[in-house]
């Protein structure tokens, strides 16, 4: 049957925890795949905040989101996903390191899930724009402060690209040093493929 | 909700793959917990082979198995687990490194699952008796040769005890070097607890 991929495993962890009506954060919007995934889980009464430092990313994500909404609302009943209406989504052209200040105060301690998918924007004109530990580590701290108890933070790490190995190691060290009274951490990876993306997941206690 | 423990995650992987009527192997019987787990999954028409180099381990496992069978067959209907009759079990006082020779030839390429739970027998008089790479690595090779396509081999590694770290590293290296055409490998661990048990799982292609 095959082991589930790192991305599927990440989604399964989120799916089991994020409830309809909750707040979720996509810390690295990119082309918007995680954003749509979170908006489907949080459903109509939920809220999703998306962060990216590139306008091109937010534009792509907005288009993707609009297509999803059209499919939900369209006249073709077969394309409607019953009860799966999307949460409201707010996109912010800001560094994820600022997420604690950027969100309304009522989010603190109430966020169900935060997803990080590190590295650079696929297909971007300037692939030198990428996440680095200088902003990623404060962003992880901010994300953890926003989570509710039992809320989850996932980080998919890309050790293969330039600087990605350093960033992955920094994230893994940060997570491994979290006190057990504050959070639990697991990793899921493919030992045959040390350069492949892998997951660090953090559940707030 | 909490992440599933390494032992639960291991059992989930096996449970999804091992089918009623199949053959399974407990490569490190110990007190028999995995043995009973496998016998329940393989059910009445299945077969489970258990290996251990210590008679004390096999004795404990046999007792545990007998208790389980009594509970299944007993007059108290509440204690019966419907349809969960145990597979036939054969216990072998031999090194798991010899499993390919020790099993009937009809097992080759037909085994659904092999479980390794490395280290020493809990509560044993002589805790110097423990698995080592010298026998563990040939045992893993033998196990892989016995598995059917999509069959699974799990190894729970104990880096904390004397020699356990060396053994864990050896197993991890063995698994990480398996060609992708032969097998897929994942690891599941707790980065906050580098000395805690962790899982290497191998699915035959």
Interface residues (C-beta under 8 A of the other chain):
Chain A: X1 X2 X3 X13 X16 X17 X150 X172 X175 X176 X177 X178 X180 X184 X185 X186 X187 X188 X189 X190 X191 X192 X194 X200 X201 X203
Chain B: X1 X2 X3 X13 X16 X17 X150 X172 X175 X176 X177 X178 X180 X184 X185 X186 X187 X188 X189 X190 X191 X192 X194 X200 X201 X203
